[in-house]
């Protein structure tokens, strides 16, 4: 999972919580965050050290340029994150879980101090994620899990660059950093779709402006084509989501719904195959080689469903990001009206 969820509640007071399971969750969350703090080092000395791997130096220099652009041109807090680097010695920083009932697209939620109810649970160890996933599956829920490369602590700490994402292409680095800095600038507790859709919309606009600023016309053209493909992917997902909502509200028997649900997800995989043939290459491989369920659609909706709403809001603001964030802070999304 990329760009995908990047948020955990890391500063709870675990000793005031009654549930032993909840206590264990916050203990691992606090421990995982302090591992990151303990392993992070200022970027400056790393860049100045002749022994630093040249590839890492180039990537950290790119991060410096990107966060400076975020500060100077996107009104994002570029001075407050990504000035340190940490090598965690693993592929992902966290693993995240989404869940939904067998016949519903309403996500299972978890309550977090100061943040309210959110649509996901995250752990610093994959085995903890899979343990919870097994329990939820045994209870009859659809579950999706995946590794996460980055997340935002929303200003509790100065988030460092991590080995889990530092070697990404610079456009992907920019998209990720703009996304996470948006969380730091504006985050509404208990509103996963608002937060993730906002961050994705700002990240896309930020990359466009950054590439224009850098005079990279060819890369901008490729990025715009990527966004077209992204929209085509989500159009297919939205079609299936609408059909499933109609099915789950139809009053059909569980047996009938189970059969139709399976057919709808098979149709979605066929739609993905059509996209891959259209695009060429071997994209969407993961979506074609595993089962897709309600939890997958919940996770996708969290990150993309309201991105067009925020793009329209930015247009209404004439591209003025200061005004955009002021209006976004008060914005009611269609499902909140």
C-alpha positions as CSV (number, residue, x, y, z in Angstrom):
1,X,0.0,0.0,0.0
2,X,1.4,3.4,-0.9
3,X,0.2,6.8,-0.2
4,X,-2.3,5.1,1.2
5,X,-3.1,5.5,5.1
6,X,-0.3,7.0,6.9
7,X,-1.8,7.8,10.4
8,X,-1.6,6.2,13.8
9,X,-2.6,7.5,17.2
10,X,0.7,7.6,19.0
11,X,0.4,9.7,22.1
12,X,-2.5,8.1,24.0
13,X,-2.2,7.5,27.7
14,X,-2.5,3.7,27.6
15,X,-2.6,3.3,31.4
16,X,-6.1,4.9,31.6
17,X,-7.6,2.4,29.2
18,X,-9.5,-0.5,30.6
19,X,-9.3,-3.2,27.8
20,X,-6.1,-5.3,27.9
21,X,-6.3,-5.5,24.1
22,X,-6.6,-1.7,23.8
23,X,-3.7,-1.4,26.3
24,X,-1.6,-3.6,24.1
25,X,-2.4,-1.6,21.0
26,X,-1.3,1.7,22.5
27,X,1.8,0.1,24.0
28,X,3.0,-1.1,20.6
29,X,2.0,2.2,19.0
30,X,4.1,4.3,21.5
31,X,7.0,1.8,21.2
32,X,6.9,1.9,17.4
33,X,7.0,5.7,17.4
34,X,9.9,5.9,19.8
35,X,11.8,3.5,17.7
36,X,11.5,6.0,14.8
37,X,12.6,8.9,17.0
38,X,15.5,6.9,18.4
39,X,16.7,5.9,14.9
40,X,16.3,9.3,13.2
41,X,19.2,11.6,12.5
42,X,19.4,15.1,11.2
43,X,19.7,15.2,7.4
44,X,22.4,17.9,7.3
45,X,25.2,15.7,8.7
46,X,24.1,12.8,6.5
47,X,24.4,14.9,3.4
48,X,27.8,16.3,4.5
49,X,29.3,12.9,5.3
50,X,31.5,11.7,2.4
51,X,30.6,8.1,3.4
52,X,26.9,8.5,2.7
53,X,25.7,6.4,-0.1
54,X,25.4,8.6,-3.2
55,X,21.9,7.3,-4.1
56,X,20.7,8.2,-0.6
57,X,22.3,11.6,-0.8
58,X,20.5,12.4,-4.1
59,X,17.2,11.3,-2.6
60,X,17.6,13.4,0.6
61,X,18.6,16.4,-1.6
62,X,15.3,15.9,-3.5
63,X,13.4,15.8,-0.3
64,X,15.0,19.1,0.8
65,X,13.9,20.7,-2.5
66,X,10.4,19.3,-2.2
67,X,9.7,20.4,1.3
68,X,11.1,23.9,0.5
69,X,8.6,24.0,-2.4
70,X,5.8,22.9,-0.1
71,X,6.6,25.8,2.3
72,X,7.2,28.5,-0.3
73,X,4.5,27.6,-2.9
74,X,1.8,25.4,-1.3
75,X,1.4,27.0,2.1
76,X,2.3,23.6,3.7
77,X,4.5,23.3,6.8
78,X,7.6,22.2,4.9
79,X,10.0,23.3,7.7
80,X,8.3,21.1,10.3
81,X,8.8,17.6,8.9
82,X,11.3,15.5,6.9
83,X,14.5,17.2,8.2
84,X,15.7,14.0,9.7
85,X,16.2,10.5,8.3
86,X,15.7,7.0,9.9
87,X,16.5,3.6,8.6
88,X,14.1,1.1,10.2
89,X,15.6,-1.9,8.6
90,X,12.3,-3.1,7.2
91,X,10.1,-2.7,4.1
92,X,7.2,-0.9,5.7
93,X,6.9,1.4,8.7
94,X,3.4,0.1,9.7
95,X,0.7,-2.3,8.6
96,X,-2.9,-1.2,8.4
97,X,-6.2,-3.0,8.5
98,X,-9.6,-2.0,7.0
99,X,-12.8,-4.1,7.7
100,X,-16.4,-4.1,6.8
101,X,-19.4,-6.4,7.3
102,X,-20.1,-9.1,4.7
103,X,-23.1,-7.2,3.3
104,X,-22.2,-3.6,3.9
105,X,-19.8,-0.9,2.7
106,X,-20.0,0.8,6.1
107,X,-16.4,0.5,7.5
108,X,-15.7,-0.9,11.0
109,X,-14.3,2.0,13.0
110,X,-12.0,2.3,16.0
111,X,-12.0,5.2,18.5
112,X,-8.8,7.1,19.2
113,X,-8.2,9.8,21.8
114,X,-8.3,13.3,20.3
115,X,-9.1,11.9,16.8
116,X,-12.4,10.3,17.3
117,X,-13.5,7.3,15.3
118,X,-11.4,6.4,12.2
119,X,-11.9,3.7,9.6
120,X,-8.7,1.7,10.1
121,X,-6.4,0.1,12.6
122,X,-2.6,0.2,12.3
123,X,0.3,-1.7,13.9
124,X,4.1,-1.5,13.8
125,X,4.3,-5.3,13.4
126,X,2.7,-7.2,10.6
127,X,1.9,-10.2,12.8
128,X,-0.2,-8.0,15.1
129,X,-2.2,-6.8,12.0
130,X,-2.7,-10.3,10.8
131,X,-3.8,-11.5,14.3
132,X,-6.5,-8.9,14.4
133,X,-7.4,-9.7,10.8
134,X,-7.9,-13.4,11.6
135,X,-10.2,-12.5,14.5
136,X,-12.3,-10.2,12.4
137,X,-12.6,-12.7,9.6
138,X,-13.7,-15.3,12.1
139,X,-16.5,-12.9,13.1
140,X,-17.6,-12.8,9.5
141,X,-16.2,-9.4,8.4
142,X,-14.4,-8.7,5.1
143,X,-10.8,-7.6,5.9
144,X,-8.0,-5.9,3.9
145,X,-4.5,-5.5,5.2
146,X,-1.4,-3.9,3.7
147,X,2.0,-2.4,4.4
148,X,2.3,1.4,4.8
149,X,5.4,3.4,3.8
150,X,4.7,6.6,5.6
151,X,2.3,8.4,8.0
152,X,1.8,11.7,9.7
153,X,1.9,12.3,13.5
154,X,-0.1,15.5,12.8
155,X,2.4,17.7,14.5
156,X,3.1,15.6,17.6
157,X,6.6,15.1,16.2
158,X,8.7,16.3,13.3
159,X,8.2,13.3,11.0
160,X,11.4,12.0,9.5
161,X,12.2,10.7,6.0
162,X,12.2,6.9,6.2
163,X,14.0,4.2,4.3
164,X,10.6,2.8,3.5
165,X,9.9,5.5,0.9
166,X,13.1,7.5,0.4
167,X,14.2,5.6,-2.7
168,X,10.9,6.3,-4.6
169,X,11.0,8.3,-7.8
170,X,11.0,12.0,-7.0
171,X,7.5,12.6,-8.3
172,X,6.3,9.8,-6.0
173,X,8.3,11.4,-3.2
174,X,6.7,14.8,-3.8
175,X,3.2,13.3,-3.9
176,X,3.8,11.5,-0.6
177,X,5.3,14.5,1.2
178,X,2.6,16.9,0.0
179,X,0.0,14.4,1.2
180,X,1.5,14.0,4.6
181,X,2.1,17.7,5.1
182,X,-1.5,18.4,4.3
183,X,-2.5,16.1,7.2
184,X,-0.2,18.3,9.4
185,X,-1.9,21.5,8.2
186,X,-5.5,20.4,8.3
187,X,-7.0,17.3,9.9
188,X,-10.6,16.7,11.2
189,X,-10.9,14.1,13.9
190,X,-13.2,11.2,13.0
191,X,-13.4,12.1,9.3
192,X,-11.2,9.6,7.4
193,X,-12.7,10.4,3.9
194,X,-12.4,14.1,4.4
195,X,-8.8,13.9,5.5
196,X,-7.5,11.4,2.9
197,X,-9.4,12.9,0.0
198,X,-8.2,16.4,0.9
199,X,-4.6,15.2,1.2
200,X,-4.7,13.4,-2.1
201,X,-6.2,16.4,-3.9
202,X,-3.6,18.8,-2.5
203,X,-0.8,16.3,-3.3
204,X,-2.0,16.0,-7.0
205,X,-2.2,19.8,-7.3
206,X,1.1,20.2,-5.6
207,X,2.9,17.9,-7.9
208,X,1.5,19.7,-10.9
209,X,2.7,23.0,-9.6
210,X,6.1,21.6,-8.6
211,X,6.7,20.1,-12.1
212,X,5.7,23.4,-13.7
213,X,8.0,25.3,-11.4
214,X,10.8,23.0,-12.3
215,X,10.2,23.4,-16.0
216,X,9.6,19.6,-16.4
217,X,7.0,19.8,-19.2
218,X,7.6,16.2,-20.3
219,X,7.2,14.8,-16.8
220,X,4.1,16.9,-16.2
221,X,2.6,15.4,-19.3
222,X,3.3,11.9,-18.0
223,X,1.9,12.8,-14.6
224,X,-1.3,14.1,-16.1
225,X,-1.6,10.8,-18.0
226,X,-1.1,9.0,-14.7
227,X,-4.0,11.0,-13.1
228,X,-6.2,10.0,-16.1
229,X,-5.4,6.4,-15.4
230,X,-6.0,6.9,-11.7
231,X,-9.5,8.3,-12.5
232,X,-10.3,5.4,-14.9
233,X,-9.4,3.0,-12.1
234,X,-11.6,4.7,-9.6
235,X,-14.5,5.0,-12.1
236,X,-14.5,1.1,-12.2
237,X,-14.4,0.9,-8.5
238,X,-17.2,3.4,-8.1
239,X,-19.4,1.5,-10.5
240,X,-19.0,-1.7,-8.4
241,X,-19.5,0.2,-5.2
242,X,-22.8,1.6,-6.4
243,X,-24.0,-1.9,-7.6
244,X,-23.0,-3.4,-4.2
245,X,-24.9,-0.7,-2.3
246,X,-27.9,-1.4,-4.4
247,X,-27.5,-5.2,-3.7
248,X,-27.0,-4.8,0.1
249,X,-30.2,-2.7,0.3
250,X,-32.3,-4.9,-1.9
251,X,-33.7,-7.2,0.8
252,X,-32.3,-10.3,-1.0
253,X,-31.5,-13.4,1.1
254,X,-27.8,-13.9,2.3
255,X,-27.4,-16.7,-0.2
256,X,-28.6,-14.5,-3.1
257,X,-26.4,-11.6,-2.0
258,X,-23.4,-13.7,-1.5
259,X,-23.7,-15.1,-5.1
260,X,-24.3,-11.7,-6.7
261,X,-21.5,-10.1,-4.6
262,X,-19.0,-12.7,-5.9
263,X,-20.2,-12.0,-9.5
264,X,-19.8,-8.2,-9.0
265,X,-16.2,-8.6,-7.8
266,X,-15.4,-10.9,-10.6
267,X,-16.8,-8.3,-13.0
268,X,-14.5,-5.7,-11.3
269,X,-11.5,-7.8,-11.9
270,X,-12.5,-8.1,-15.6
271,X,-12.8,-4.3,-15.7
272,X,-9.3,-4.1,-14.3
273,X,-8.0,-6.5,-17.0
274,X,-9.5,-4.3,-19.6
275,X,-7.7,-1.3,-18.2
276,X,-4.4,-3.2,-18.1
277,X,-4.8,-4.1,-21.8
278,X,-5.6,-0.5,-22.6
279,X,-2.7,0.9,-20.6
280,X,-0.2,-1.8,-21.6
281,X,2.4,-3.3,-19.3
282,X,1.7,-5.3,-16.1
283,X,-0.1,-2.7,-13.9
284,X,-2.9,-3.7,-11.5
285,X,-1.3,-7.1,-11.0
286,X,-2.2,-7.2,-7.3
287,X,-5.9,-6.6,-8.0
288,X,-6.0,-9.5,-10.5
289,X,-4.3,-12.1,-8.3
290,X,-6.2,-11.9,-5.1
291,X,-9.8,-11.8,-3.8
292,X,-11.3,-8.4,-3.6
293,X,-13.9,-7.6,-0.9
294,X,-15.9,-4.9,0.8
295,X,-12.9,-3.8,2.9
296,X,-10.9,-3.1,-0.3
297,X,-13.7,-0.7,-1.5
298,X,-13.8,0.9,2.0
299,X,-10.0,1.6,1.8
300,X,-10.2,3.0,-1.7
301,X,-13.2,5.2,-1.0
302,X,-11.4,6.6,2.0
303,X,-8.6,8.0,-0.2
304,X,-10.3,9.0,-3.3
305,X,-14.1,9.4,-3.1
306,X,-14.1,13.2,-2.5
307,X,-11.0,14.2,-4.3
308,X,-13.1,15.7,-7.2
309,X,-14.9,17.8,-4.6
310,X,-11.7,19.3,-3.4
311,X,-10.4,20.0,-6.9
312,X,-13.6,21.9,-7.6
313,X,-13.2,23.8,-4.4
314,X,-9.7,24.8,-5.4
315,X,-11.0,26.0,-8.8
316,X,-13.7,28.1,-7.0
317,X,-10.9,29.6,-5.0
318,X,-9.0,30.6,-8.2
319,X,-6.1,28.4,-7.2
320,X,-5.5,30.3,-4.0
321,X,-4.4,27.7,-1.5
322,X,-4.7,29.9,1.6
323,X,-8.3,30.5,0.7
324,X,-8.8,26.9,-0.2
325,X,-7.7,25.6,3.2
326,X,-9.9,28.2,5.0
327,X,-12.9,27.0,3.0
328,X,-12.0,23.3,3.3
329,X,-11.9,23.6,7.0
330,X,-15.6,24.5,7.0
331,X,-16.6,22.3,4.1
332,X,-19.4,19.7,4.5
333,X,-19.0,16.8,2.2
334,X,-22.0,15.3,0.5
335,X,-22.3,12.4,2.9
336,X,-22.1,14.8,5.9
337,X,-25.0,17.0,4.8
